[in-house]
Amino acid sequence: SKDSAEASSSRAPSHRRVTPARPRRPISSSSSLRDGQVSEEADAEPERERGERGGLADEEDEEDDDDAEVFVRDGPGASGGDSADLTEVLSTLGRTVGVKKWVGNFPAQLPANKALLEEAASGAQKKGETVVFCGHSFGCRVVASLLKERAVPAVLESYPLFGPSKPKNKGTDRVAPLKEIPADRRILFVNGTKDPFLARDWQDGPKGIDALRAVLDDAPFASTCVAVDGAGHNVLKVAKSKQLANRGILRSAVQAYLDSL
């Protein structure tokens, strides 16, 4: 079965079916967009956004280095939110670079969004640097689609496993894409125990973090699942009294994952 770890556990995340390799300093591609779709796929809050292709935006101006850690994120999403919180945590581990905005948040636009991440990753690999894709919410779905084709590590924060209504077609199914990711991939999942995207009224079977773990148990790739107690659909959007602790949980999980690569 897949490894899993509670946020309160001191045990470092581990992986199954993984051959240990020399630790390398990563380049991360982080994509973030509050998960949103329209019409029968619409989530509750997000405003409709049909963004323009934005390219990349450097957060820092520093010399390139073969061992540099570069985190790539996107810009504002359908709900007007972005990956600022995730980016702040990643920036404690290295330099950050951002995709300005998604092409859009419709299922049909996933290929175009994936191309933005491809562009970022290609630029990184030309420098001989390791790529680790990081996603938040809708960005996790973009990264998942890319992982079908690219054998790279990935960190997915708040994967939106279930939409507001039962999937009517392949484009609205969030579980099926995970089952299509090849077995040689290894992925870190970090989700809040109170994430509404893990528990829906229409959903059968386990709910909450147990639902995610059940899906990962059936998926072919190696995974680690870290549960952040009490957090919702953004493990860093919590009361001020918990912000520091949750940032530490996320950072430690990512660092342990990167050290294991």
C-alpha positions in Angstrom: 0.0 0.0 0.0 1.0 3.6 -0.4 2.8 5.4 2.4 0.9 8.0 4.3 1.8 10.4 7.1 -0.2 12.5 9.5 0.9 16.1 10.0 1.5 15.4 13.7 3.8 12.5 13.0 7.6 13.0 13.2 8.2 10.2 10.7 9.7 11.5 7.5 7.6 10.7 4.3 8.6 7.5 2.6 7.9 5.9 -0.8 7.3 2.5 -2.2 8.8 0.9 -5.2 11.5 3.7 -5.4 15.2 3.1 -6.0 17.2 5.5 -3.8 19.2 8.0 -5.8 21.8 10.6 -5.0 20.0 13.7 -3.5 19.9 16.5 -6.0 18.8 20.1 -5.5 15.6 20.7 -7.4 14.0 23.1 -9.7 10.3 23.1 -8.8 7.5 24.1 -11.1 4.6 25.3 -8.9 1.2 25.9 -10.4 -1.6 27.4 -8.5 -5.2 28.2 -9.3 -8.2 27.9 -7.0 -10.0 25.0 -8.7 -12.8 26.4 -10.7 -15.0 25.4 -13.7 -18.2 26.6 -15.2 -21.8 25.5 -16.0 -22.4 22.0 -14.7 -18.8 21.8 -13.5 -18.8 25.1 -11.6 -17.4 25.3 -8.2 -19.2 27.4 -5.6 -17.2 30.6 -5.4 -14.9 31.2 -8.4 -15.5 34.0 -10.9 -15.2 32.9 -14.5 -11.8 33.8 -15.9 -10.6 33.4 -19.5 -7.0 34.5 -18.9 -4.5 35.4 -21.6 -1.3 33.3 -22.0 1.1 35.1 -19.7 4.5 33.4 -19.9 6.9 33.5 -17.0 7.8 36.1 -14.4 11.1 36.0 -12.5 10.6 36.7 -8.7 14.3 37.2 -8.2 17.2 38.4 -10.3 20.2 36.2 -9.6 22.9 34.4 -11.5 22.2 30.9 -12.8 23.7 28.0 -11.0 23.7 24.3 -11.9 22.6 23.5 -8.3 20.1 26.4 -8.0 16.6 25.6 -6.7 14.0 27.4 -8.8 10.3 27.2 -8.0 7.9 28.0 -10.8 4.4 29.2 -9.9 1.4 30.7 -11.7 -0.5 33.9 -11.2 -4.1 34.8 -10.2 -6.8 32.1 -10.8 -10.5 32.0 -11.4 -11.3 33.1 -7.8 -8.7 35.9 -7.9 -6.4 33.9 -5.6 -2.9 32.7 -6.4 -0.1 30.6 -4.9 1.4 33.4 -2.8 1.4 31.3 0.4 2.8 28.2 -1.3 5.4 30.4 -3.0 6.5 31.9 0.3 7.2 28.5 1.7 9.0 27.3 -1.4 11.1 30.4 -1.5 12.7 29.4 1.8 14.1 26.4 -0.1 15.2 28.3 -3.2 14.5 30.9 -5.9 11.0 31.3 -7.4 9.8 31.9 -10.9 6.2 32.3 -11.9 3.8 31.7 -14.7 1.8 34.9 -14.9 -1.6 33.3 -15.4 -3.3 30.2 -16.8 -4.8 30.2 -20.3 -8.1 29.4 -18.6 -9.7 26.9 -16.1 -11.8 24.9 -18.5 -10.9 21.2 -18.9 -10.4 21.7 -22.6 -7.7 24.3 -21.7 -5.5 21.8 -19.7 -3.2 21.2 -22.7 -2.5 24.9 -23.1 -1.9 25.3 -19.4 0.4 22.2 -19.5 2.4 23.9 -22.3 3.2 26.8 -19.9 4.7 24.4 -17.4 6.5 22.6 -20.2 8.0 25.9 -21.2 9.2 26.6 -17.7 10.6 23.1 -17.3 12.4 23.1 -20.6 14.2 26.3 -19.7 15.3 24.8 -16.4 16.5 21.5 -17.9 18.6 23.3 -20.5 20.7 24.5 -17.5 21.1 20.9 -16.3 18.9 21.4 -13.3 16.4 18.9 -11.7 12.7 19.7 -12.1 10.1 19.1 -9.4 6.6 20.2 -10.4 4.5 21.8 -7.6 0.8 22.5 -7.9 -2.0 23.9 -5.7 -5.7 23.1 -6.4 -6.4 23.4 -10.1 -2.7 23.5 -10.7 -2.5 20.0 -9.3 -4.7 18.9 -12.2 -2.4 20.6 -14.7 0.6 18.9 -13.2 -1.1 15.5 -13.1 -1.8 15.8 -16.8 1.8 16.6 -17.4 3.0 13.7 -15.3 1.4 11.3 -17.8 4.2 12.3 -20.2 7.1 13.4 -18.1 8.9 11.3 -15.5 9.6 14.0 -13.0 8.9 14.4 -9.3 5.9 16.4 -8.1 4.4 18.0 -5.0 0.7 18.5 -5.1 -0.9 20.6 -2.4 -4.7 20.4 -2.0 -5.5 18.2 -4.9 -9.2 18.8 -5.7 -10.2 15.1 -5.8 -14.0 15.7 -6.2 -15.8 18.5 -7.9 -19.1 20.0 -6.6 -21.2 17.6 -8.8 -20.7 14.0 -10.0 -18.5 13.8 -13.1 -20.4 13.6 -16.3 -17.5 13.0 -18.6 -13.8 12.4 -18.6 -13.0 16.2 -18.6 -14.7 16.6 -15.2 -13.4 13.5 -13.6 -10.5 14.3 -11.2 -9.8 10.7 -10.1 -9.3 9.1 -13.5 -6.2 11.3 -14.4 -4.4 10.0 -11.3 -4.9 6.4 -12.4 -3.3 7.2 -15.8 0.0 8.4 -14.3 2.7 5.8 -15.0 4.2 3.6 -12.2 7.7 5.1 -12.3 6.4 8.5 -11.0 6.7 9.5 -7.3 4.4 12.2 -5.9 4.0 14.0 -2.6 0.4 14.9 -1.7 -0.3 17.4 1.0 -4.0 18.0 1.9 -6.1 19.4 4.8 -8.3 17.0 6.7 -11.2 19.4 6.2 -10.8 20.0 2.5 -14.3 20.1 0.9 -12.8 18.8 -2.3 -12.3 15.5 -0.5 -15.9 15.1 0.7 -19.0 15.6 -1.4 -22.6 14.6 -0.8 -22.8 12.7 -4.1 -19.6 10.8 -3.3 -19.7 7.1 -2.4 -17.2 5.4 -0.2 -14.7 7.0 2.3 -14.6 10.8 2.6 -11.9 13.3 3.6 -8.3 12.3 3.7 -9.3 8.6 3.7 -10.8 9.1 0.2 -7.6 10.5 -1.1 -5.6 7.7 0.4 -8.0 5.1 -1.1 -7.5 6.6 -4.6 -3.7 6.6 -4.1 -3.7 3.0 -3.0 -5.3 2.1 -6.3 -3.0 4.4 -8.4 0.1 2.8 -10.1 2.7 5.4 -9.0 4.6 5.7 -5.7 3.1 8.3 -3.4 3.3 9.9 0.1 0.2 11.5 1.6 0.6 14.1 4.3 -2.6 15.2 6.2 -2.6 18.6 7.8 -5.1 18.4 10.7 -7.9 20.9 10.5 -6.9 22.6 7.3 -9.3 23.2 4.4 -8.6 23.6 0.7 -5.3 25.4 1.3 -3.2 24.1 4.1 -1.8 27.6 4.6 -5.1 29.5 4.7 -5.7 29.0 8.4 -6.1 31.0 11.6 -3.0 33.0 12.5 -2.3 30.8 15.5 -1.8 27.8 13.1 -0.1 29.5 10.2 3.4 29.1 11.4 2.9 25.5 12.3 1.3 24.6 9.0 4.0 26.3 7.0 6.5 24.3 9.0 4.6 21.1 8.2 4.5 21.8 4.5 8.1 22.9 4.3 9.3 19.8 6.2 7.3 17.5 4.0 8.6 19.1 0.8 12.2 19.1 2.1 12.1 15.4 3.2 10.6 14.6 -0.2 13.3 16.5 -2.1 16.1 14.9 0.1 14.8 11.5 -0.9 15.0 12.1 -4.7 
